[in-house]
Amino acid sequence: MTFERIVENFIAGHHLMRKSDSVLVALSGGADSVALLLVLQKLGYKVAAAHCNFHLRGGESDRDERFVRELCKEMQVALHVVQFDTKAEAARNKESIEMAARRLRYEWFSRLRREHGYGCVAVAHHRDDNAETFFLNLLRGTSVRGLAGMRPRRDGIVRPLLCVGRTDIEDWLAQEGKGEFK
């Protein structure tokens, strides 16, 4: 079965989204999120993208933003971009930089979803991420619910790539002529 069919069957099997929905794709510029945007568009979903520049990796953060802007222009996909002063936000709220970035990102996605009427926000977590989450939760002594790993759908967030691994994503991108992520 092809990569596209695996993802399409997973979306249908978990009722993640409808073709009539507009889907906001969280687009970091990495292989996983690029594959998510490409495969959803290829499957016929109406997609837009959202990119957060957290300014945590110096020039790399700005290069990611430029790449995302160019990709969306080439694909004719609407793009929303936000700039965050993540370090200042973390200090202000006395939280880790990782927690601040996560909170800022999901609050912004939720706001975009409401303001623009997106049916859901698609994030690029894949099977390998889910396994990692399971083991981290196990080490932390989580409840049975935590041992279930990431859910395919929760609070308007969907994870259409939980059915594929990182190698599957990289192989598919290479097949699609987007192998520069390896």
Order of alpha helices (4+ residues) and beta strands (2+ residues): alpha-beta-alpha-beta-alpha-beta-alpha-alpha-beta-alpha-alpha-beta-beta-alpha
